[in-house]
Amino acid sequence: MEEEPLAEQAPEPEDDGPRPLGVEVRPTGHGGVDAQLARLADADHLGVPGHLEVYEDVHRGLRETLAALDQPAGPPVPGPSPIPRS
């Protein structure tokens, strides 16, 4: 009785060297976001194991940029002055 051949598997990569993704990043018009997106290009020059560090750094930077949008700009606005009592 013949055994059926195993399903073909994708070949394992030979190395973990740089593999550019070739993803186009277009400017958003927001300096903080654009700087983080530009950082993604750093992953193209790293081996695959180094990609995670770049992705985590970009994710952290984008979260900080978005959180900063929730913060009021400038000094705090003073509340109404108390009514003097006589």
Protein Blocks (a to p, Z undefined) as FASTA:
>chain_A
ZZddddddddddfbfcdcdekiacddehiaklmmmmmmmmmmmmpcfklmmmmmmmmmmm
mmmmmmmmmpcghjddddddddddZZ
